[in-house]
Amino acid sequence: MLNHQTFKIVLFLSVLALSSCSSIEMFKEKTEFAPYKKYSTFAILNKEFDQKGFNDPFLDALVLDGLEFLLAEQGLVYDANEPEIILRYTSNEDPRQKEIVNNRMPMWGFRVWDPWMYDPRFMNQSPVSTKNYELLQLIVDFIDPKNDKMLMRLTAVSEVTSVKDKRKKVKKSVQKVVETYTAHIKVN
């Protein structure tokens, strides 16, 4: 059984480990003015003008539905006629490669001679390999129509390696965008 002090330490380390594993980075850009009030209504331009932010319709629907649901959960009401804040989203999906250097010297020594273990140097294999991935960016603009200025632009950036991973990261990116927006409104 853990005592109270040990429990606090374990809890702190667990939260620290989980928060440091976040694979999505958020960037707040183009803040033209500080919010002068807490907004109560919103509209999404992509929905009103049938604009696609992603090439994949499923990912586009994930973002649209996610933004609408999470903002409604924060107390905002969807109003296409007279919104106090307008959202517009787009994506940037950039295929990339990175080099991975395979460690030739394992933890137990410099591997001068080891007849029982496989060694890639003797099998004509390169110690460097490449890995394909996609840099995924979800870009959401928050626009105040009364001032005709941008409240802010939030960009969620992550690396994805598969379709399943991409869907998961898109959902998580939408959550982070709404969390960052909510924190920005509460601070100002």
C-alpha positions in Angstrom: 0.0 0.0 0.0 1.3 3.4 -1.0 1.5 6.2 1.6 0.2 9.7 0.8 3.6 11.2 -0.1 4.6 8.3 -2.4 1.2 8.4 -4.1 1.7 12.1 -4.9 5.1 11.4 -6.4 3.8 8.5 -8.5 0.8 10.6 -9.7 3.1 13.6 -10.6 5.5 11.4 -12.5 2.6 9.7 -14.4 1.1 13.0 -15.4 4.5 14.3 -16.4 5.1 11.2 -18.5 1.7 11.3 -20.2 2.0 15.1 -21.0 5.5 14.7 -22.4 4.3 12.1 -24.8 2.1 14.5 -26.7 2.9 14.2 -30.4 1.0 17.3 -31.6 2.5 20.7 -31.4 0.4 23.8 -31.3 1.3 27.2 -32.7 -0.7 30.4 -32.2 -0.1 32.9 -35.0 -1.5 36.1 -36.4 -3.2 37.4 -33.3 -4.4 40.8 -34.6 -6.3 41.9 -31.5 -7.2 40.6 -28.0 -10.7 39.3 -27.6 -12.9 42.1 -26.2 -15.6 39.7 -24.9 -16.4 36.1 -24.5 -18.0 34.9 -27.8 -21.3 33.1 -27.6 -22.1 32.3 -31.2 -20.0 30.8 -34.0 -20.2 29.6 -37.6 -17.8 27.5 -39.7 -17.2 28.8 -43.2 -16.3 25.4 -44.5 -19.7 24.1 -43.7 -21.6 27.2 -45.0 -19.8 27.4 -48.3 -19.1 23.6 -48.7 -15.3 24.1 -48.7 -13.1 21.1 -48.1 -10.2 21.5 -45.7 -8.9 17.9 -46.4 -8.7 15.8 -49.6 -10.2 12.9 -47.6 -13.9 13.5 -47.0 -13.8 11.4 -43.8 -11.1 13.6 -42.3 -12.9 16.7 -43.4 -16.0 15.4 -41.6 -14.0 14.6 -38.5 -12.7 18.2 -38.3 -16.1 19.8 -39.0 -18.1 17.7 -36.6 -15.3 17.8 -34.0 -15.1 21.6 -34.0 -18.8 22.0 -33.9 -19.3 19.5 -31.1 -16.4 20.7 -28.9 -17.3 24.4 -29.3 -20.9 23.7 -28.5 -19.6 21.8 -25.4 -17.9 25.0 -24.4 -21.2 26.8 -24.4 -21.1 28.4 -27.9 -24.1 28.2 -30.1 -23.9 27.6 -33.9 -25.5 30.5 -35.7 -24.9 30.8 -39.4 -26.9 34.1 -39.7 -25.2 36.4 -37.1 -22.1 34.7 -35.7 -19.8 36.5 -33.3 -16.8 34.5 -34.4 -16.2 32.7 -37.7 -14.0 29.6 -38.1 -12.2 28.6 -41.3 -10.0 25.5 -41.4 -7.6 24.0 -43.9 -4.9 21.4 -44.0 -1.4 20.9 -45.2 -0.5 17.3 -45.8 3.2 17.0 -46.8 4.8 13.6 -47.5 8.4 13.4 -46.2 11.2 11.1 -45.4 13.7 10.9 -42.6 16.9 9.0 -42.2 17.2 6.5 -39.3 20.7 5.6 -38.2 20.9 2.0 -36.9 23.1 1.6 -33.9 26.0 -0.7 -34.8 27.3 -0.7 -31.3 24.8 -2.1 -28.8 24.7 -1.2 -25.1 27.0 -4.1 -24.0 30.2 -3.0 -25.8 31.9 -1.9 -29.0 31.2 -5.2 -30.7 34.8 -5.9 -31.8 34.1 -9.6 -32.3 31.0 -11.4 -31.4 30.5 -14.7 -33.2 27.0 -15.4 -31.6 25.3 -12.2 -32.6 24.1 -10.9 -36.0 26.2 -8.0 -37.2 24.9 -5.9 -40.2 28.4 -4.8 -41.1 29.3 -8.2 -42.3 26.1 -8.6 -44.3 26.5 -5.6 -46.7 23.6 -3.8 -45.1 23.6 0.0 -44.7 23.5 1.4 -41.2 21.2 4.1 -42.5 17.6 3.6 -43.6 14.8 5.9 -44.5 11.3 6.1 -43.1 8.3 7.6 -44.9 5.9 9.8 -43.0 3.5 12.6 -43.5 3.7 16.0 -41.9 0.1 16.9 -41.1 -1.0 20.4 -40.3 -4.5 21.5 -39.3 -4.8 25.2 -39.6 -7.8 26.9 -38.0 -8.5 30.7 -38.4 -10.7 32.4 -35.8 -12.2 35.6 -37.3 -14.2 38.4 -35.7 -16.7 39.6 -38.3 -17.6 42.8 -36.4 -14.0 44.0 -36.5 -13.1 42.2 -39.7 -9.9 41.0 -38.1 -8.4 37.7 -37.2 -8.6 36.8 -33.6 -5.9 34.2 -34.1 -4.7 31.3 -36.3 -4.0 28.0 -34.6 -1.9 25.4 -36.3 -1.7 21.8 -35.0 1.4 20.0 -36.4 2.0 16.2 -36.1 3.7 13.4 -38.0 1.6 10.4 -39.2 2.7 7.1 -40.6 -0.6 5.4 -41.4 -4.3 6.1 -42.2 -5.3 4.9 -38.7 -2.7 7.1 -37.1 -3.8 10.1 -39.3 -7.4 9.8 -38.1 -6.4 9.6 -34.5 -4.1 12.6 -34.8 -6.7 14.7 -36.6 -9.2 14.0 -33.7 -6.5 14.9 -31.2 -5.6 18.1 -33.2 -9.2 19.3 -33.2 -9.3 18.8 -29.4 -6.0 20.7 -28.9 -7.2 23.6 -31.1 -10.4 24.0 -29.1 -8.5 23.8 -25.8 -6.0 26.4 -27.0 -8.9 28.7 -28.1 -10.7 28.3 -24.8 -7.5 29.1 -22.9 -6.8 32.2 -25.0 -10.4 33.5 -24.4 -10.1 32.9 -20.6 -6.7 34.6 -20.3 -7.8 37.8 -22.1 
